[in-house]
Amino acid sequence: MSANPYAPPTARVDDVGQTGAAPSLWNPNAAANWSLLFSPAFGAWLHMKNWRALGESEKAEGSRRWIIISLVLVVGASLASGLMPDSKAIDGASRTFALVLLIAWYFSSARAQAAYIKQRYGKDYPRKGWSRPLSWAFGVLIAFFLAVFVVAFLIGMANAGIAGTPAR
C-alpha cells in the first residue's frame, strides 16, 4: 500500500521526546522569575510540585532541600538584621547573600527543570494557573514582614526599657 498523496506533510521531530500525556505544570521559567520577588523558596516549592507531577521523586526531594535552605537563610538574615539594626554591613551582606542564593538555586536546580520540560514536552503541555500560588506567596510575604516588624518593635522596646532604666 502506498502513502496517501493527498495527506498533509508530516515531519519527524527528534528534539521533542514526548512520552505520554503531559501533566498540568507551572511554567518553570515563570516560577524562577517570580523567585526574584518571593525568594528561591517560592520557585523551589513550585518546582517540587512539578517534579512530583512528572513522577520524579528524587528531583522533587532536591527541590525540597532548596526550600529548606532558602527559608533557613532568609530567616537567619532577617534575624541578624533585626539584632543589629544599625549595621549597614549586615544589610549589604544579606542583600548580596540573597542574590548569590538565587543565582545558585537557578543554575543548580531551576534551569534543569526548564530544560527537562522543554526537551520532553516542548511548549505543548497543560499549564497550571498562577492565582493560587501567587496569592499564597503574597500572603506569606505580608505575614513575614509583619513578623519581622513585631520582632523589631519588641527588640526596640526591650532596648528602650534597658536604656531608660535609671541607674542606682
Protein Blocks (a to p, Z undefined) as FASTA:
>chain_A
ZZdfkbccddddfklccehjadddddfklmmmmmmmnojklmmmmmmmmmmmnopaklmm
mmmmmmmmmmmmmmmmmmmmmmmmmlmklmmmmmmmmmmmmmmmmmmmmmmmmmmmmmmn
omadcdddfklmmmmmmmmmmmmmmmmmmmmmmmmmmmmmmmmpccZZ
